[in-house]
Amino acid sequence: MADLRTLLAAGLGVLLGIICLLAPDAVVRGHTVGRRPHDRSGEYGTDATAPDRYRLLVRAVGVGCLLAGGYFGYVALA
C-alpha cells in the first residue's frame, strides 16, 4: 500500500522539477521579488533576464527535484 505522504512528496518533487526546468527565469524572478535593482539603466517597463549562472543553477536544482520525486514515487509504489 502506497503511503499518501510519500506520493505527495513524489508529486511535489516532480512538479517543482518541471517548473524549474521549463521556467528558470520565473523562478529567479520570484526568488528576488522585493529586492532593489542593482542598476537603474534601461527603458521603463523593460525586464532584464536572469544571468546564465542563476538559470543554470535553477535547472540543476530542477533536475535534482525531478530525480528525488521519481525516487519517492518508485519507493511508494514498489
Residue pairs with C-beta under 8 A, 6 or more apart in sequence:
2 76
2 77
3 76
6 72
6 75
6 76
7 72
7 73
7 76
9 69
9 72
10 69
10 70
10 71
10 72
10 73
10 76
11 69
11 73
12 69
13 65
13 66
13 68
13 69
13 70
13 72
14 65
14 66
14 69
14 70
14 73
15 69
16 62
16 65
16 69
17 62
17 63
17 64
17 65
17 66
17 67
17 68
17 69
18 62
18 66
19 26
19 27
19 62
20 27
20 58
20 59
20 61
20 62
20 65
21 59
21 62
21 63
21 66
24 50
24 54
24 55
24 58
24 59
24 62
25 49
25 50
25 55
27 58
28 50
28 54
28 55
28 58
29 50
42 48
